[in-house]
Amino acid sequence: MLDLKEIFSVTLILFSVIDILGSIPFIIIIRKREGRIYAEKATLISAVLMVSFLYLGQSILKLFGLDVASFALAGAIVIFIVALEMILGITLIKDDPDAKGSSSIVPLAFPLIAGAGTLTTILALRAVYQEWNVLAGILLNLVFVYIVLRASPWLERVIGKSGFSVLRRVFGVILLAIAVKIFKTNLMPA
């Protein structure tokens, strides 16, 4: 049974974890590198990852002999590399000319939108809220993600070159701090 209060709670929790607004500078970097953002592809792949984790998360990790901490650390490494690119203005992840649009998958869909934090949060939410309410919260967040991805050219014009340069470095430091926090949380024994 759908419960609006639960849907609202799940939506807000996932919104803060996904932090698509805080990722705007990174999205603009990907758009500049790729030439465009494949919003539909990124949103669809994120949806598949999130919904799969809602129903099969623990089983998928167990199938590969992984625990949630290892999964979170892998996502943190990718986030760390991306943060270094943003702060230093360098390119560490080289583009494959035969794979145009692949950045809609890595690092956009995973780990930016449906990263380790989002996926582990979905597992935690499933333990507290009813499945249908978590699913509704996921879908509401994906609609917002899609809107932000589609609006990236407009957002870039509004922010401007100098504003974008400042935001890229500021959010790069924030992204770096998030990666370090994920490392710290998952490396330290409980």
Secondary structure, 3 states (H helix, E strand, C coil): CCCHHHHHHHHHHHHHHHCCCCCHHHHHHHHHHHCCCCHHHHHHHHHHHHHHHHHHHHHHHHHCCCCHHHHHHHHHHHHHHHHHHHHHCCCCCCCCHHHCCHHHHHHHHHHHHCCHHHHHHHHHHHHHCCHHHHHHHHHHHHHHHHHHHHCHHHHHHHHCHHHHHHHHHHHHHHHHHHHHHHHHHHHCCC
